[in-house]
Amino acid sequence: MSDSTASGNIYEQGDASDAEWARLKALSFPTECSLDLIGDLTGRTLLDVGAGPSTLLGEGVTAGGGSYVALDVSPDAVAAQRQHGHDAQVGKINEIPYDDHSFDIAHARFVLPHLANAQQRIEAIRELVRVSNDTVVLMDYIGSSVGGTPAVEQFKEAVLQIGAHPNIPFVALYEDFIVQEATAAAGDGASISVKRFDAPAGDSYRSMLMAGESLMAKIAKGVPEIAEKILQANESLREEQENNPKPFSMPSIIGVTLQKQRPNKQKE
């Protein structure tokens, strides 16, 4: 991974410690993947659905000559985007509050797996298609790509059990479904391309622990036996972090680009 994104330098190391620099680089990896998939941004508009509070993608879009708008269900995330000078609105992926063809590009990263079922996800992708003029970019982690240390392998085994469980109201391993659901939502005349991004090796135990805590909160009532396994995996991660930290394979990313036919009428 290079020290800059496709659209310019997001970070400069300056006086940051090596550990902090490694953490920042790990955070920038998804942004680099997004910018790679989006391509030339000169004069183009992008809607980032489920943007969260991170301003990295917005900085990359504007550095590349594009215009960026953030959409998120969280008022706090929207406020954080606005504090950094980005246009931002509160809204949901399945009810995007913009007219048809309002943006050249609609982008959704790590959002769709949180929806309860395939029909909701397909309808959400159709909303992205509706508001975009020509391009939709979808991204998610490849959970099965994590591994390399005993604790991380233990964590992955627990996550794989979530993915196989029929009573989970979200998708833990969305890489198995993202392409077929994008295809179902695309409509006539659209083309779909898929690209995998392999993450650099890292030791971001903090990210793994946060992921485990989030998963436990979501499944504790529905499948407590798997939540207990994730709790045990998190304890192993903490012990490994304290006593014998090692680099491990961070999750790779799958990117799906949906290129649609341009509407007959040009955007006003």
N, C-alpha and C positions, 0 to 999 in steps of 0.2 A: 504494500500500500504506500502510495506516495505521500509526501508531506502536505500536499494541497489537494483540494477537491477539483472536480472537473471545471469549476467556474472561478477558481481563485483560492487564495489562502484563507481558510477559516480560522486556523490557529497559527500563532507564532510562538515558539517555545519560550523565548525570553528567559526569565529566571525560574520557570517552573522546574520542580524536581523531576528526575527520570520517572518516578512512580506516578506523579501527577500527569506528566506528559503521556505516559502509556494509557492512563485512564481516559484522558481527553481524546486520544487517538481512537480508542475503542468506541467512544461515543460518536465520533465522526464517521465511522465506517458505514453505518446505514445511510448517512447523508451522501457519502461518496457514491454509494450504489444508486441512490435515487437520481443523482445528477447524471450518472452514466446512462441510465435508462431514459431520462428525459431528453438528453441531447441538447442541440442548439436552442438557447433561450432568448436569443436576440429579438426583442420586440414582442415576446409572447407572454401570455398571462397564465398563471397557474393557481388553481385552488387546491390547498392542502387540507384534506378532510381527516379529522382526527389528529390535528397538528400537535396537540399537547403544548406545553410551555416552552419547548426547545425552539430556539430561533436559528439553529444552524442551517436548516434548509432554506429558510427565508433569506438568510444572508447569502447563501450560494446562488439562489435564483436572481437576486438583485445584482450580485456581482457579475452574473452572466448576461446581464442586459434585459432581464425579464421583470415582470410584475408579479408580486406574491400576495395571496390572500389566504388567511388561516381560518379554519372552521373547526370548532370543538364543542362538545357538550358541556365542558367545564367553564364556568365564568372566570375562575381563577386562571386557567390556561389562556383564555382570551385576553384577560387583563395583562398577563405577562407578555403576550405577543404585542399588544398595543404599547406597552412601556418601551419596547424596542423599536417602535416606529412602524410596525406592520399593521396593515388593514386586517382586522379579525372580527369574526362574528360568532355568536353562540348558535349552534345548530347540530342536527343529527344527520348521519350518513344516509338514513332511509327517508329523510325529509329535508333535502338540501334547499335552503331558502334563496335560490337563485333561478333565473329564467333559463330556458333551453339555450344551449350554445353560448353561455355567458363567459366561458373561459376556453382558451386553446387546449389546456391540459387539466385533467382532474387526477389528483394523486392521493392514494390511500395506503398508508404503511402501518402494518400491525394492527389494523382496525377490524377487518372482517371476521377474524376468528372469535371475536367477543359476541357476535350475534348468535341467536339460539339455534338456528337450523339452516339448512341449505336454501330453503325458499327465501328466508329473510336476507341471506347473503346475496343471492342472485338478484333480488329486488334492489338491494343497495348498490350493486354493480351497475344495474340499469339506471339508477339515479346518477351515478358518475358519468355514464354514457350520455345521459340526457343533457347535463350541464356543460359537457365538454364539446369543443368544436371539432376536434380530430383525434385526440389522444387520451387514453386512460392508462395510468401506471398503478399497478398493485404490487405489494411486497409483503413477504412474511418470512419469519425465521424457519429454518429447517431444523427442527428440534432433534432429529435423529443424528445430526452431524456433530453434536457435542460429545466430548469424551477425552480420555487420555490419562486420567488419574483415578485411583480407586473411588474417591468420594464423588467425582464428577460422573463416573460410570454408574454409581449407585443412584445419583440424582436422575440420570437419563432413563434408567430402568423404571423408576417410579413414574416419570412423565409418559413413557410409552404405555404404561398401564392406563393412564388417564385417556390417552388417545384411543384405546381399544374398548373403553367402557361405554355402554349404550345410554347411560343416564346422566351424562355430563352435558349441561346446557351451553357448551361452547366447544370449539375445536382446538384441541391441544396440538395436533399435528396437521395444520391446515395445508401443508405442502402437498398432501395427498389429494386435495380437493380443489385447490385454487385454479388450476388450469381448466378443469371440466366445468366449474361454475362460471368462470370468465367466458368460456365458449358458449354456455347456455344463455348468458346475458348479452352477448355481443351484438346479435342481430345480423341481418343479411349484409353481406359485402364487407364485413370487418375482418381484419387479419390479426392474428395473435402470435406473438413471439415470446419465448421463455429464455431467461438467462439466470445462471447460478453464479453467485459470488461467494467464494470461500474466504472465510474470515481469517485474519492472521492469528497465530497462536497468541494466547494471552494468559493472564492469571487474575482475571477480574472476578474474584470470589464474591465480592460485594454484589455484582450484578446477578450472579447465580443465586445468592441468598435472597435477594429481593424478589427474584422470579419465584422462588420456592414459597416465600411468604404470601405472595399474591395468589398463587395456585391454591395454597392451603385455605385461604379465606374464601375462595370461590367454591371449593368442593367439600368443606368440612362437614356440612349437614347432609349432603347427598351421598357421598361415598367416604365415610370417615376412615375406612380401612386404608384407602390410598392416601388420604391426607396424613395419616400416621406414618406411612412410608416416606412421604416427602419430608415430614418433620424429622425423621431419623436421618434422612439424607442431608438435610440442612445442618444437623448436629455434626455429621461426618465432615461436611464442608468447612465448618468453623474449626474443627479440630485439625484438619489438614492445613487450613490457612495459617493457624497459629504455630503448628509444629513442623510441617514439611511441605510448604507451598511449592508447587511446580507449575510450569506452563501447561496449558491444556487447549484443546480445540474448542474455540468459541463457536457459537452457532453460525452456520452459513446462512445465506439469504437467497430466496428465490424471488425473481422479479418477472412479472408478466406485463407486457405492453400490448394494449389493445389499440389498434390503429383503425379508426372508423372512417367511413366515407364522409367526406365533407358535406354539410347541408347545402341544398340548392341555393339558398339565400345567404349572402354574406352577412357577417355580424355587423350590426349597426355601430 
